Amino acid sequence: VAGFGVVGGWAAGVRGPLSDGEVLDAYFVRRGRPVVRVNFVTSSDGAVTIKGYSSGLGGPSDKRVFDLLRVLCDGLMVGAGTLRHERYGALRLPDDHRDLRKRNGLADNPTLVVVSGRLDLDPSHRMLADAPVRPIVLTHGGSPERQRKLLSTVTEVIVCGESSIDFRLAMDTLAQRGLRHVLSEGGPHVLGALTAADVVDEMCLTVSPKLAGPGGGRGGCVSG
């Protein structure tokens, strides 16, 4: 569980902030078998957004863990709705984080994995067109064929399932492509689907010391 205090050095017996290396050691995953890790933030009263965005829940320590977890993964999974709503750009890590990945024998940047049933994605958007590694789009057989062809110009579109995405098949397919450590950043519907498929190995949950109140989002962004 990624809480606000641990990274800042509040863990028992720890004095002062943890270094990036110490944080990464705390989140180390033994490479070998495929692993699905989920990183999620919620308010103390269960909201997933404040004023429509998850960024309103996080603090400096949470953001630091958010960034460092990307150092360890092969693939970064995000629902299409969250990708659009949270205004993701191209998945390009800063120089120091790329150096950390190289020391662990990983590629400079993880592969963006977009989950989308409707394929409501713009192939010219910078998150796809400017990606340093060709992104992967996971969809199902009922998605629009024309949109699949358009997205195939800048991404690898993988069909997993007939009328809905089969996440067990999707995880096996990603592992076969070398993405054996997948980090999911949301949204809630992707988390629900991964949990229902019983493929989540680890949950990194930040409980923000904030109360969102009745207006706080609890449904999140659907993956369109």
C-alpha positions as CSV (number, residue, x, y, z in Angstrom):
1,V,0.0,0.0,0.0
2,A,1.5,3.3,-1.1
3,G,0.6,5.8,1.6
4,F,1.6,9.4,1.9
5,G,4.0,8.8,4.8
6,V,6.1,5.9,3.6
7,V,7.9,7.7,0.8
8,G,8.5,10.7,3.1
9,G,10.2,8.5,5.6
10,W,7.5,8.0,8.2
11,A,7.8,4.2,8.1
12,A,9.0,2.7,11.4
13,G,12.7,3.0,11.9
14,V,13.2,5.3,8.9
15,R,14.5,8.8,9.3
16,G,14.4,11.3,6.5
17,P,13.1,10.9,2.9
18,L,13.8,7.7,1.0
19,S,16.0,7.8,-2.1
20,D,14.6,6.8,-5.4
21,G,16.5,3.6,-5.2
22,E,15.0,2.8,-1.8
23,V,11.5,3.5,-3.0
24,L,12.1,1.2,-6.0
25,D,13.5,-1.5,-3.7
26,A,10.3,-1.3,-1.6
27,Y,8.2,-1.9,-4.8
28,F,10.5,-4.5,-6.3
29,V,8.9,-7.3,-8.2
30,R,10.8,-10.4,-9.0
31,R,10.9,-10.8,-12.8
32,G,9.9,-14.1,-14.2
33,R,6.2,-14.9,-14.1
34,P,3.8,-12.3,-15.5
35,V,2.7,-9.7,-12.9
36,V,-0.2,-7.2,-13.0
37,R,0.2,-4.3,-10.6
38,V,-2.5,-1.7,-10.1
39,N,-1.8,1.8,-8.8
40,F,-4.8,3.7,-7.6
41,V,-5.7,6.7,-5.4
42,T,-8.9,7.4,-3.6
43,S,-10.2,10.0,-1.1
44,S,-10.8,9.0,2.5
45,D,-14.6,8.9,1.7
46,G,-14.1,6.8,-1.4
47,A,-14.0,9.2,-4.3
48,V,-11.8,8.7,-7.3
49,T,-11.7,12.3,-8.4
50,I,-12.0,15.8,-7.1
51,K,-13.5,18.4,-9.5
52,G,-13.4,15.6,-12.1
53,Y,-9.7,14.8,-12.0
54,S,-7.7,12.2,-10.0
55,S,-4.8,14.7,-9.7
56,G,-6.8,16.6,-7.1
57,L,-6.4,13.7,-4.7
58,G,-2.6,13.2,-4.8
59,G,0.2,14.9,-3.0
60,P,4.0,15.1,-3.7
61,S,4.7,11.7,-2.2
62,D,1.9,10.0,-4.2
63,K,3.1,11.7,-7.4
64,R,6.6,10.5,-6.7
65,V,5.4,6.8,-6.3
66,F,3.2,7.2,-9.4
67,D,6.2,8.2,-11.5
68,L,8.6,5.7,-10.0
69,L,6.3,2.7,-10.5
70,R,6.6,3.4,-14.2
71,V,10.3,2.7,-13.9
72,L,9.7,-0.9,-13.1
73,C,7.0,-1.9,-15.6
74,D,7.1,-3.3,-19.2
75,G,3.7,-2.1,-20.1
76,L,1.6,0.8,-18.7
77,M,-2.2,0.1,-19.0
78,V,-4.8,2.8,-19.1
79,G,-8.4,3.0,-20.1
80,A,-9.1,5.1,-23.2
81,G,-11.6,7.3,-21.2
82,T,-9.0,8.0,-18.5
83,L,-6.3,8.6,-21.1
84,R,-8.5,11.3,-22.7
85,H,-9.9,12.8,-19.6
86,E,-6.6,13.0,-17.6
87,R,-4.9,14.5,-20.7
88,Y,-2.1,12.0,-21.0
89,G,0.7,12.9,-23.4
90,A,3.2,10.6,-25.1
91,L,4.7,8.1,-22.6
92,R,8.2,9.3,-22.4
93,L,10.0,9.1,-19.0
94,P,12.5,11.7,-17.8
95,D,16.2,11.0,-18.4
96,D,17.0,10.0,-14.8
97,H,14.1,7.4,-14.8
98,R,15.3,6.1,-18.2
99,D,18.7,5.6,-16.6
100,L,17.2,3.6,-13.8
101,R,15.3,1.4,-16.2
102,K,18.6,0.7,-18.2
103,R,20.3,-0.4,-15.0
104,N,17.5,-2.9,-14.5
105,G,17.9,-4.2,-18.1
106,L,14.7,-2.6,-19.3
107,A,13.9,-0.5,-22.4
108,D,14.1,3.2,-22.1
109,N,10.3,3.6,-21.9
110,P,7.5,1.3,-21.1
111,T,4.9,0.5,-23.7
112,L,1.6,2.3,-23.5
113,V,-1.3,-0.2,-23.4
114,V,-4.7,1.4,-24.1
115,V,-7.9,-0.5,-23.2
116,S,-10.8,0.5,-25.5
117,G,-14.0,-1.2,-26.5
118,R,-15.4,1.6,-28.8
119,L,-12.0,2.6,-30.1
120,D,-12.9,6.3,-29.6
121,L,-9.3,7.4,-30.1
122,D,-7.7,9.9,-32.4
123,P,-4.6,8.3,-34.1
124,S,-3.1,11.7,-34.6
125,H,-3.2,12.5,-30.9
126,R,0.3,13.0,-29.4
127,M,-0.2,10.2,-26.8
128,L,-0.3,7.8,-29.8
129,A,1.4,9.5,-32.7
130,D,4.4,10.8,-30.6
131,A,4.9,7.8,-28.5
132,P,8.6,6.7,-28.3
133,V,7.4,3.0,-28.3
134,R,4.6,1.9,-30.6
135,P,1.5,1.7,-28.3
136,I,-0.8,-1.3,-28.0
137,V,-4.6,-1.0,-28.1
138,L,-6.6,-3.8,-26.5
139,T,-10.1,-4.2,-27.9
140,H,-12.7,-6.9,-28.7
141,G,-14.2,-8.3,-31.9
142,G,-17.2,-6.1,-31.8
143,S,-15.2,-2.8,-32.1
144,P,-15.5,-0.8,-35.3
145,E,-13.3,-2.4,-38.0
146,R,-12.7,0.9,-39.7
147,Q,-11.4,2.4,-36.5
148,R,-9.2,-0.6,-36.0
149,K,-7.6,0.0,-39.4
150,L,-7.1,3.7,-38.7
151,L,-5.4,3.1,-35.3
152,S,-3.2,0.4,-36.8
153,T,-1.3,3.1,-38.6
154,V,0.3,4.2,-35.3
155,T,-0.5,1.4,-32.8
156,E,-0.7,-2.4,-32.6
157,V,-4.4,-3.2,-32.2
158,I,-5.0,-6.6,-30.5
159,V,-8.4,-8.2,-30.4
160,C,-9.0,-10.2,-27.2
161,G,-12.5,-11.5,-26.9
162,E,-15.6,-11.4,-29.1
163,S,-18.0,-8.8,-27.6
164,S,-16.0,-7.7,-24.6
165,I,-12.3,-7.7,-23.7
166,D,-11.1,-10.9,-22.3
167,F,-8.5,-9.7,-19.8
168,R,-7.1,-13.1,-19.1
169,L,-6.4,-13.6,-22.8
170,A,-5.1,-10.0,-22.9
171,M,-2.6,-10.5,-20.1
172,D,-1.3,-13.7,-21.7
173,T,-1.0,-12.0,-25.0
174,L,1.0,-9.1,-23.5
175,A,3.3,-11.5,-21.7
176,Q,4.0,-13.3,-25.0
177,R,5.0,-10.0,-26.4
178,G,7.5,-9.4,-23.6
179,L,5.3,-7.2,-21.4
180,R,5.5,-9.4,-18.4
181,H,5.1,-6.7,-15.8
182,V,2.0,-4.6,-16.5
183,L,1.2,-1.5,-14.4
184,S,-2.5,-0.4,-14.6
185,E,-3.1,3.3,-13.8
186,G,-6.9,3.1,-14.3
187,G,-9.5,4.1,-14.4
188,P,-11.9,2.4,-12.1
189,H,-13.7,0.4,-14.8
190,V,-10.4,-1.1,-16.0
191,L,-9.6,-1.9,-12.3
192,G,-13.0,-3.6,-12.0
193,A,-12.5,-5.6,-15.2
194,L,-9.0,-6.8,-14.1
195,T,-10.3,-7.7,-10.7
196,A,-13.3,-9.6,-12.1
197,A,-10.9,-11.5,-14.4
198,D,-8.8,-12.4,-11.3
199,V,-5.5,-11.2,-12.9
200,V,-4.5,-8.5,-10.3
201,D,-1.3,-9.6,-8.4
202,E,-0.7,-6.4,-6.4
203,M,-2.7,-3.3,-5.5
204,C,-0.8,-0.1,-4.7
205,L,-3.4,2.1,-3.0
206,T,-3.0,5.6,-1.8
207,V,-5.8,6.8,0.5
208,S,-5.7,10.6,0.3
209,P,-6.3,12.5,3.6
210,K,-9.1,14.4,1.8
211,L,-12.9,14.3,1.9
212,A,-14.4,14.8,-1.6
213,G,-18.0,15.1,-0.3
214,P,-21.2,14.2,-2.3
215,G,-19.8,15.8,-5.5
216,G,-16.7,13.6,-5.6
217,G,-16.6,11.2,-8.6
218,R,-17.0,7.6,-7.7
219,G,-17.7,6.1,-11.1
220,G,-14.6,7.4,-12.9
221,C,-14.0,7.5,-16.6
222,V,-15.2,4.6,-18.8
223,S,-12.8,3.2,-21.2
224,G,-14.3,4.1,-24.6
